[in-house]
Amino acid sequence: MRYLSMIRIDEKNSRAPSEQLMADMGKLIEEMTRNGVLINTAGLRPTAEGVRVRLRGGKLSTTDGPFTETKEVIGGYAVFEAKSKAEAIELTKRFLRVHGDGWDLECEVRQLDGPEFGCQATR
């Protein structure tokens, strides 16, 4: 089963990761990828560079970032291949632990639904 782990951050109060954190995260990513449990992971660029696209009442609209009304935003994600939700939670905890004590982070873990290898859209 595949799970999406989304890390939530307070963009206004977040800080840049240290070189040590990036090195430790690189080792963890390498290990998890080699073990076949990490499918994909990435950090997200700031909301100031993003756009929200909304469909409401049949009408599409776009809003450029930053999204000031939102306190917490998704700052990154990881897609795991796990045997259970419990295993996906443990993998997520490993990602959080590597940050150390100076961070205030939260992840949402949800099972992916649908085809195993992404969406097969037809036109």
C-alpha positions as CSV (number, residue, x, y, z in Angstrom):
1,M,0.0,0.0,0.0
2,R,1.2,3.5,-0.7
3,Y,0.9,6.3,1.8
4,L,1.4,10.1,1.4
5,S,3.0,11.8,4.4
6,M,2.6,15.6,4.2
7,I,4.6,17.8,6.5
8,R,2.9,20.9,7.7
9,I,4.9,24.0,8.5
10,D,4.2,27.5,9.8
11,E,5.8,29.3,6.8
12,K,6.1,32.6,8.7
13,N,8.0,31.1,11.5
14,S,10.0,28.3,9.8
15,R,13.7,28.4,9.3
16,A,16.0,27.0,6.7
17,P,17.4,23.5,7.4
18,S,21.0,23.4,8.5
19,E,23.7,21.6,6.5
20,Q,23.8,18.9,9.1
21,L,20.0,18.3,8.8
22,M,20.3,18.2,5.0
23,A,23.2,15.6,5.3
24,D,21.2,13.5,7.8
25,M,18.1,13.7,5.7
26,G,20.1,12.7,2.6
27,K,21.3,9.6,4.4
28,L,17.8,8.7,5.6
29,I,16.4,9.2,2.1
30,E,19.1,7.0,0.6
31,E,18.5,4.2,3.1
32,M,14.7,4.3,2.7
33,T,15.0,4.4,-1.1
34,R,17.5,1.4,-1.1
35,N,15.1,-0.5,1.2
36,G,12.2,0.1,-1.2
37,V,9.9,2.0,1.3
38,L,10.5,5.5,0.0
39,I,9.0,6.1,-3.5
40,N,9.4,9.9,-3.7
41,T,10.0,12.9,-1.5
42,A,10.5,16.6,-1.9
43,G,10.2,19.9,-0.2
44,L,7.9,22.5,-1.7
45,R,8.8,26.1,-2.7
46,P,7.3,28.9,-0.7
47,T,3.6,29.7,-1.1
48,A,4.6,33.1,-2.4
49,E,5.6,31.3,-5.6
50,G,2.4,29.2,-5.7
51,V,-1.1,29.5,-7.2
52,R,-4.4,28.1,-6.0
53,V,-6.8,27.0,-8.6
54,R,-10.5,26.7,-7.5
55,L,-13.6,25.4,-9.0
56,R,-16.7,26.8,-7.3
57,G,-20.2,26.8,-8.8
58,G,-18.8,25.8,-12.2
59,K,-16.4,28.7,-12.3
60,L,-12.7,28.5,-12.2
61,S,-10.5,31.1,-10.5
62,T,-6.9,31.4,-9.5
63,T,-5.3,33.1,-6.6
64,D,-1.5,33.9,-6.5
65,G,0.4,33.2,-3.3
66,P,1.3,33.9,-0.6
67,F,-1.8,32.7,1.1
68,T,-1.9,34.9,4.1
69,E,-5.1,33.5,5.6
70,T,-3.4,30.1,6.1
71,K,-1.3,29.6,9.2
72,E,0.0,26.2,8.3
73,V,0.9,25.0,4.8
74,I,2.2,21.8,3.3
75,G,6.0,22.2,3.2
76,G,6.9,18.9,1.7
77,Y,5.9,15.3,1.2
78,A,7.0,11.7,1.1
79,V,5.3,8.8,-0.6
80,F,5.9,5.5,1.2
81,E,5.4,1.9,0.2
82,A,4.3,0.3,3.5
83,K,2.6,-2.9,4.6
84,S,0.2,-1.0,7.0
85,K,-0.8,2.4,8.3
86,A,1.3,1.7,11.4
87,E,4.4,1.1,9.3
88,A,3.7,4.4,7.3
89,I,3.4,6.2,10.6
90,E,6.8,4.8,11.8
91,L,8.5,5.8,8.6
92,T,7.0,9.3,9.0
93,K,8.3,9.4,12.6
94,R,11.8,8.7,11.3
95,F,11.6,11.7,9.0
96,L,10.5,13.9,11.9
97,R,13.1,12.6,14.3
98,V,16.0,13.5,12.0
99,H,15.0,17.2,12.5
100,G,16.0,17.1,16.2
101,D,14.5,19.0,19.1
102,G,14.5,22.6,17.7
103,W,11.6,22.1,15.3
104,D,7.8,22.2,15.7
105,L,6.5,20.1,12.8
106,E,3.4,18.0,12.1
107,C,2.8,15.4,9.4
108,E,-0.5,14.1,8.0
109,V,-0.3,10.5,6.8
110,R,-3.0,9.2,4.4
111,Q,-3.3,6.1,2.3
112,L,-3.3,6.7,-1.5
113,D,-6.3,5.5,-3.3
114,G,-6.6,4.4,-7.0
115,P,-4.1,2.9,-9.5
116,E,-0.8,1.9,-8.0
117,F,1.3,3.8,-10.6
118,G,-0.6,7.1,-10.9
119,C,-3.5,8.4,-12.8
120,Q,-4.2,7.1,-16.3
121,A,-6.1,10.0,-17.8
122,T,-7.6,9.7,-21.2
123,R,-8.4,12.6,-23.5
